[in-house]
């Protein structure tokens, strides 16, 4: 019995131990399952948080691009609204004496030729005196032989030095003569330059029609407008009546942004464009036409310090295509004849441009956006041809390099130097057969860096949106981080609209001139006028 009881107790203890082991194993398994589930949920939560963060950053980036596009729209409208106000703080007079130059040649710098050659020294050739045992056993005789050889070497060195020094002096004299010739040439060039200005100033003061036309053409050429404005004009001067006749080409209504604003819809991840009402475009275009008219007449009268102008007649025309005939049309949208006294008495800072022009008797198109013409107060083509002059009297006086006419290699070098100075590392630079400079560069900045495609074009008129699309295609094909398009002209509004929100940068002619001057110190010009 005792043995049986022991066996039962042992069995019960074994069973109890097994049950406890199984319970412990079960608890351990539950703990592991719980921990695994917790880890899984934590990983899913982290992934969800990361995805939300990425979506948040993406949404912010898209919203920022839309905000930048809207800021560009507001900036453009502000620019158009201030066309007249901008010129009122500028002195439009051109002081011809400031175009003169002074002959200041650089100092003569012959370099190493200015330093006489060092003559040989006997101490470098003289053998040492024999001493001690060296005086014995024929040492004195050997010393005399060494002394003779050293004397011969010294004489040879002196001869070579005299020949070299004579050659240096001859080269120095030649360099001095060349420098004098260059100074004389520069002085003659400056004298001719200044004499040309004096001659021009003399004939201008005498009211020579050609000089008057050229001077006021320079005045209008100095007026800074948005890059997509044509800024073309014809001038004629009638000395008998002291009247300047102006035919001024106005921009079309395309310069008014067609979009009022852009809106980003994050839920749909879409950017929608809100069009500008036609009535607002009509109103803004009409206002722009009147501002340009008053601005042009103001600049002419303000630049006239010698009272050569008593009357200004201006026709504002648009060079376009008649949609009905498909032929070229040049409707006149505004025409004005005003005398000096009536115009300069007006405080242009406080006027309503349209009301002001009506007070001056101007003829205004009732619907300029529709190109409804008015009859010109004077037909430019009927002006006496003796006084309608288009030659460029001062074209050779501006010594700044002309980006349009400089050699292709020089233009390519300027573009490469500019963007290198701006921090890009040029990897490949070449000029295409059409004259476009094509650069593949690397932006070394972390996060924002990468491959950059730069295209620089000269001339060819206003850049169309197709060129911007082509650049974007290259950027995508090369997996580039950014694309830069440079032109010496300007861009159509659609080009800016297409580039908005994309890794593209558009640099127009005025921007290029500013960057060249500020970044690498090159003061250039963009002159479409042809010499001759």
Helices and strands as residue ranges (DSSP letters): H 2-81, H 83-88, G 96-99, G 111-114, G 122-124, G 132-135, H 139-205, H 209-222, E 233-238, E 243-249, G 253-255, E 259-265, E 270-275, H 278-303, E 311-317, E 320-321, E 328-329, E 332-339, H 340-344, G 348-350, H 353-359, E 363-364, G 368-370, G 380-382, G 395-397, E 401-402, H 408-421, E 424-431, E 437-443, E 450-457, H 465-477, E 482-487, H 493-499, E 504-507, H 509-519, E 524-525
